[in-house]
Amino acid sequence: MPIMTIEDVQRRVEDFLTGQMLHALHAVEYELPRFGAEPSQVPDLASASRARVAVRHVRGASDALYLIEAFGDELLMQLQLNVWRLVLVYKVPAIGAVDATALQPRMERWAIGAGHAGWMIGWRDAVNPSDTSQRFVETYCYANADRDFLENGPQQLYWRTDIVQMTRYFMIEARRFGIDLSPRRAGFAL
């Protein structure tokens, strides 16, 4: 295989963050067809997708920030891709009794599933460095893909799909426990 230049690597990282992931995250919520639907009535995932996604990214940076609207809520998610190392951070507004100690046990079932897929999970209370009145509970998810990640389509599909499924079930679990994920409803300026 030819060796990629740094510019090639940066371009592929940016494509993954702002192209592949932005497109894939729309499937965090999707409409299922009815049982017994005729094959001609079964939609493809793109047309069944219901989530809305906005992204913030600085060209050349190795991360992107996403605001995902699904299941009647919003979730702020940051994804970093350092060539083959993935760091995913869910940012939940720390309002009321929500802090890392309260959120972690409620998300235990979700964390077990993420661990089976290869993610290491961590929790912490954090503040927005540009506005210290904004406090978050950050759920950190760390994983290492194969070293040829940027050249390996099946690897990209695996991690992209896993991130979508993790995000889907993070939002569903939060809803089950009545945890409001929306930074806007918490009064945070985005």
N, C-alpha and C positions, 0 to 999 in steps of 0.2 A: 504494500500500500504506500502511496506517496505520503510524505510528511506534510502536514498542514502548516501553513504559516500562522502566526499569531492573529493576523487579520482574518484568515479563514475561520479560526476558532471563535473569535469574537463575533463574527457574522452568524455562525451557527448557534452560538449561545443566545444571541439576540433573536434569531428566528424561533428558537424553542420557547423563549419567554414571551415574545410579543406576537408570534404567529401561531405556533402549534398549541401552546397553553391557552392563549386567549380564545381560540376557536373551541378547544376541547372543554373549557370551563362552562360553556353554555349548556352542556349536558349534565350539570350538577342536578338540575331538575328537568325531568322530561315526562311527557304524557304517554302512558301505556295504552295500547289498543285493547279493545274488549276481547275476552276469550272467544275463540271461534271466529275471529275476524278473517275474512278472506284475504289471501296473500296480496291481492291488489289493493286492499284497504289498510295494510300495515305500513305505517310511515317509516321513513328512514330516520336515523337519530337526529340529523340536522333539522328536519322539519318537526320532529317531536319535542325538541329542546325548548325549555321554558325559562331557563335562567337568563338574566341579563348581566353583562360583565363590562366593567370599565377598568382600564389599566393606566398606570402611571409608570413611566420608564424614562431613564436618561440614556441616550445612545452611548454605547461603550461601557455602561455599568453592567455588573453581573447579576443584577436583581431587578425585579419588577413588583409593584404593589397593585393588587386587584381588589375591586369592590364587587362582590358577587351578590346579586339579588336573586333569592330563590326561597321557596316555601314561606313566602310572606315575611321574610327577614332579609338582612344584609350581613355579610361577613367580610371583614377586612383581612386579606391574606397577602403575605409577602413570600415570594419564591426567589431563592438565590441558586444559581447554577454556576459553580466554579469548575468548569470543564467536565468533571464527572461526579462531583460532590454536590448533592442536593440539600438545601436547607429550606424547609417550609415553616412559616410562622403564621399561626392564626392569632389575631389580635381581638380579644373580647373586651369591651368596655368594662372597667372595674367600677361598677356602680352598685349602690346598696350593699348587700352582703356578698357580692361576687369578688372573690380574690383567688389566688392560685390554690390555697388550701381548700376552698369550697368547690372550685371547678374540677380539680383533679379526680376526686372519687366519683363524681357524676359522669365523667368521661372514661372511666376505667374500661368498660366493655369496648369502647371505640379504640382505646390505646392498645388493648390486647390484639385486636385485629390488625392495627397498623404495625405492631411489632412482628406479627407473623409474616408480613409482607417485606420486612427488612428495615423498618424505620426504628430509630431510637427516639424516645419521647422525653421531653423535659418541660417543666412548668416554671413560670416566674411572674412576679408582679413587676410591672415596668411603667415608665412614664414616657410620654412623647418628648423627645429632646428639644423640639422647637416650641412646645407648649406644655409646661410641666403640670398644668391643671388637668390635662388629659391623661388618665391612668388606665392601663390595660392589664389584662392577664394574657400573657403570651404563652402559647403552646408551641414549643419548638419540636420539629421533627427533622431528624438527620438521617441521611442515607448516602451510601456510596454506590454509584452505578458502575458498570464495567468501564475500564479505561478507554475503550473505543466507543463510548456512549455517543459522541457527536457524529460518528460515522455508522452507527448501528441502528437501523430503523426499528427492528423488534425491541431493542432495549428502550428506545425513546417511547414506543407505543406502550410498553409495560409501565414505565414510570409515569407517563402522561395519564394513562388510564387509572393508575393507582392514586394519583393526586386527585383526580376528579372524584373517584369513589370515596376517598378519605374525606374530602371536603363535603360531599353529599351527606355522608353519615355523621360527620361532625355537626352539621347543621340540623340534621334530624334528631340526634341525641340532645342537642341544646334545646330544641323545641320541646322534646319529651319532658325535660326538667323545667321548662318555663324560663330559660335563660335568654334574655334579649341580647342578640349579637350586634345590633345596629349601632354603629358609632354616631350616625346622624340623630337617631332617636335619643341617644345619650347627650345630645347637644354639642357634639364635637364638630368643629368646622373642618371640612375636608376640602 
